[in-house]
Amino acid sequence: MDAAGGARGHQSRAVVAWSEVWWVEHPEAGRRPFLVLTRQAAIPVLYSVLAVPATRTIRRIPTEVVLYKNDGMPEECALSVDSLTGVPKELFRERITRLSVERMSEVCRALALASGCA
């Protein structure tokens, strides 16, 4: 342990939250934004969280949610809910924005369609 009481050599993990979009350094997808979808109560005890990647390729299909600069994104992009995946918390680097309640309602509708639960 170090002087602050933490484990030596342990990299601090980002404190992510539901509805936040973060830059992620993903080994397969590279550096890209991901939306955190894991429920808030579960995040502290999990190694990975459910997250949706953003892409510049906008297909305007029902399982995508288009985000704009006024949503806090650096450029227009689409959340590809069909690509929902588990992402280790240690890969989250920098918070970009928190999505509005209205935007998260769109994400939840897209998730219901993508999962066949709609």
N, C-alpha and C positions, 0 to 999 in steps of 0.2 A: 504494500500500500504506500501511496505517496503521502506527503505532509497534509494534503487536503482531505485525506481519508478515502481517496479513490484508488482503484487498482492501477498499478504501474503499467504504462503502455496501452491502457484501454482508451480507445478513441471515443470521445463523447458523441452520443447519438443526437440527431436533431429531434426536437420535440414537435412532432407533427400532429395535426388535428384534422378531424372530419371536415370536409368542404374546402380544405386548403390545397392550393396548387403549388408544387415545389419543383425546383430543378433537381433532377436525379441523374447521377452518373451510373447508368445501367450498362453492365458488361455486354449485353446483346444489342440494346437499342441506342447506346451512346448517351450523350447529354441531351435530355429532353424534359419537358414539363410532364408531371404526373399529378392527377387529382387523387387525394386520399379519400377512400370510401369506407374504411373500417369504422365501426361505431366507436365513439369516443371512449366509452368505458373499457373497451378491450385493448386499446392501443398501448397502454403502459405495460401490459403483461405479454405482449406478442413480440416475436423477433421480426416478423414481416407483417405488412399491412396490405389490404386490398387497395389497388390503385389503378387508375385508368390513364393510359398515355395520351398525350396530345400529339397531333400531327398537322403539318402544313397542307396535307392532301385532304381537301374538303369534298366529300362525295354527296353530302346532303341526303343521307339516308336516315331512317327513323331511329337507328341505334347510335347516331352521332349527335353531339351537342356542339354547335359552333360558338366559339368564344371570340370576343373582340377586344380592342384596346380599352374600351370603356368598362370591360370586366376586370381590368387590371393586368391583362396579358401583354407581353411585349409586341406581339403581332397577331393577326387573325389566325385562328387554328381551329381544329375540331378535336373534341374528346371522342375517341373511338371506344365506346363502351363494349363492343364485341371483343376488344383486346384486354379486358379486365385481367389483372394478374397480381400475384403476390410479390411485393418488393421489400427486401430487407431494409429496416429503418436506417441502417448505417449508410445506405446509398443516397439518402436525401441530403442535399447540400444547402439549398437556399430557398426560402419562402418567396413566392412570387405574388400571390394574392389569396384572398378568401372569397369564394363565390357567394353570391347573394342567395337568399331563400328561393327566389324565383328560378334562378339558374339551377340550383340543386333539385328543384322539383322536376325540371326538364331532364336532368341526369337520372333521377329515379324512374321517370317514365321510360327513358331509353334502356335502363337496366332491366326493367320488367319485360320489355320487348326482346332484348338480347338473351334473356334467360328463359324465355317462353312462359313466364309467369303472368303475362298480361292477358 
